[in-house]
């Protein structure tokens, strides 16, 4: 039976921390493409209050989530138990984007205790997404398959290092400018990259 919670308590926060990844769902205000993105590793996500979470958003091929949050703000963070008892938890709310290099990014790094350098170092992190959660609910998760965790894929870190070694200190900023400035629907996403 699904349950709606008053907030994220210590027990639920501990369950969240044991999952391997999470997903975020967003959409633009006026049509356009709905987006669902896998995010992780789980250490990039932090519960910072009963109705507040934040995650470190890493460099990627698109910037749909960021563009949608700037446009509309609505977001759903979803976690699934792939190991152990079946369960799905959804955190519905409104998100805001705090880009790397800003004071708000630094404050969230401190509040969340997320090691921003552990996931590719400077330039590999784009922003913190902070979510004010207005609904916390779980559901059975009976349809989610049991899967075993084998490890974190090395490709993201290797890609970042290869970009840096071939393109110098500005390579990641150039990539952000080219691939992360707008959504696939043309909505503004990331602003100018922070200085290297």
C-alpha positions, 0 to 999 in steps of 0.5 A, a space after each residue: 500500500 502506498 504511503 504519503 509521508 509528512 517529510 523525509 525522516 531519518 529512516 527514509 533518509 537512510 534508505 535513500 542513501 542506500 540506493 545506487 542511483 536516482 532519477 529526475 523527471 521534469 517538463 517545460 511549462 508549455 509543451 516540449 519534451 518531457 525528460 527523465 534522467 538517471 542521476 548518480 552516483 547516490 553520493 551526489 544526492 543529499 537530504 538536507 531537511 525533512 522537505 529539502 534535498 539537493 544533488 550535484 549535477 554533473 557535466 552531461 550531453 544535454 541540459 534538459 533538467 536545468 532548462 526545465 527548472 529554469 522555465 517551470 521549476 517542477 521536478 520529481 526525484 524518484 528512487 527505486 530499490 533494485 536490491 532488497 525489499 521492493 519500494 519506490 519513493 518519489 519526492 515531488 517539488 520545485 527545484 532551483 539551479 545554482 551553477 558552479 562558481 556561484 556563492 549559492 553553489 558553495 553554500 550548498 556544497 557546505 550544507 550537503 557535505 557532497 565532495 564536489 571534487 570527487 566526481 571529476 573535479 573542477 569543471 565536471 560539476 555544472 550545478 547544485 539542484 536544490 529541491 523544496 519537496 512538497 510531497 513525499 510518497 512511496 509505492 510498492 515497487 513490485 515491477 522493479 526488477 532485482 539487480 545486483 550492483 557491480 560498480 560505478 562506470 569509469 567512462 564519465 571520469 575518463 571522458 573528463 580527463 581525456 577532454 582536459 588532456 586534449 583541450 586544456 583548462 578551457 575544454 570543459 567550459 567550451 563543451 558546456 557552452 556548445 552542448 549545455 546552453 540550451 535544451 533540445 526545445 531551445 530553452 535556456 539552460 546553463 549560463 556562462 561557465 565559471 572561470 577555470 
